[in-house]
């Protein structure tokens, strides 16, 4: 599961995640498309919103990157 699928499975829009994490919508989109890597602070915020461990988040991020290659 990649980051976009993780968000969609959690039934959130990018706008909702942005509001819940106090991150910019563009920032979240950049993470989901592999354009930029999330900071540790962002990972912690996103894990809280999605209710997952950091390890699970990292696996989803790795899947996102692997799909781009």
N, C-alpha and C positions, 0 to 999 in steps of 0.2 A: 504494500500500500504506500503510495507517495503522499506528499503533504497536501495536495489538493484533494485527493480521495479521503484523507483523514479529516479534513475540514468538512467536506460534503457529507461524510458518514456521521459526523457530529451535528449535521443539520444547521450549519452556520454559513452565512454569506461572508464574503471578505469584509464587507462593511461592519457586520456584527462582531467579527473577530477583532477588527481594528478598534471598535468602541470598547470592547471588553478588556483589551490589552493595552490600550493607549498607544498603539502603534499606527503608523500611516498605512492606508490601504495599499499604496504602491509598494511599501516595504514587504507586506505579506505576500503580494503578488510576486515580488522579486524572489522571495524564499521559495514559493511554490514552483517557480519556473527555473530555479537554479541560477539566477542572475547574480544573487548575492547570498552569502552565508549568514545565518542568524547568529546574533551575539548570544552570549550566555544569558544575559538578562532577558532577551527575547525568548529564548528556549524555555526558561523558567515560566514566563508569563503564558506562553502558548501551551505548555504542559498543564498548567492549572486550568485553562479554559477547556482543553480537550479531555482532562481527567486521565492523563497517561503519565508514565514515567519518562525521565529524560532518555533512558535507553531506547524506549519505544519510539520516541520522537526522532532520535538520531537514526534509527533504522529506516524510518519513513523518509527522512531527509536523504539518506544514502540511496534509497530507491528512486527518489526524485532525480538525483544526479546521474544515476545509472541509466535512467530512461532518456536522458539528454544525449548521452554518448552514442 
